[in-house]
Amino acid sequence: MNMPFYVSPEQLMKDRADYARKGIARGRSVVVLAYDGGIAFVAENPSRALHKISEIYDRIAFAAVGKYNEFENLRVAGVRYADLRGYSYDRSDVTARGLANAYAQTLGTVFTQESKPYEVEIVVAEVGTSSELDQIYRLTYDGSVDDERGFVAMGGQAESITTALTERWRPGLTLAQALALAVEVLAQDPVGGEPRALGPDQLEVAVLDRQRERRLFRRIAGPLVERLLSPSDPTDDVPHVDDARPGSHDTVGEDPPA
């Protein structure tokens, strides 16, 4: 008679956590950081179709690293949650805190009950009417939630990036300064070699701009990113109203309504 194979609960949870962490570390990093006009999201992502950064609702955005199909399922579920709550109650009842709690329950259930945990790490951010009211929540593969202040880095070399941001980020950065800092820490070599060169075509950039009317999420791409990162260009921000002509090079793209 064969004896059943036994693994202690502690060892099982440790193995699942190690598995998820390794999968997340293989992905390219994402940086989320506050600036004077809102919250900026910067990811190393050369794909123009597979987004790591997305709009969830009026004042809420989502960023993720890890397995695309898994965090895309979470993003879609978040949009449905926000739409249903906003329709049933009021748009102001849709909050990043509520969404983070919903994600935490999902991730925690998958981690403890399914055969394989999600290999994802996500950020849910909500921009407030002032920087003191901004909210940034980081959720890990096991459903743990951290309330971050100022900035957060996920995936890839997150530890070294977080160390660099701790030393250099400060409140009140302009958008141009925040983007330059994000790109610099994303490009650094963790073993101390020469930093890589990351151009606009290798970056996915978006912001939650508190000065806009209602939908505060906007994507920034192409020449606008190049101008913001250019040391010779005095541009510190982008227009708060999308007044560029359709098809022009300075058009700021947005996702369809959530």
Secondary structure, DSSP 8 states (H G I E B T S, - for coil): --------HHHHHHHHHHHHHHHHHTS--EEEEEETTEEEEEEE---SSS-SEEEEETTEEEEEEE-HHHHHHHHHHHHHHHHHHHHHS-GGG--HHHHHHHHHHHHHHHHHHSSS---EEEEEEE--SSGGG-EEEEE-TTS-EEEESSEEEESSSHHHHHHHHHHH--TT--HHHHHHHHHHHHH--TTS-------GGGEEEEEEETTSSS--EEEE-THHHHHHH-TT----S--SS--S-TT-TT--------
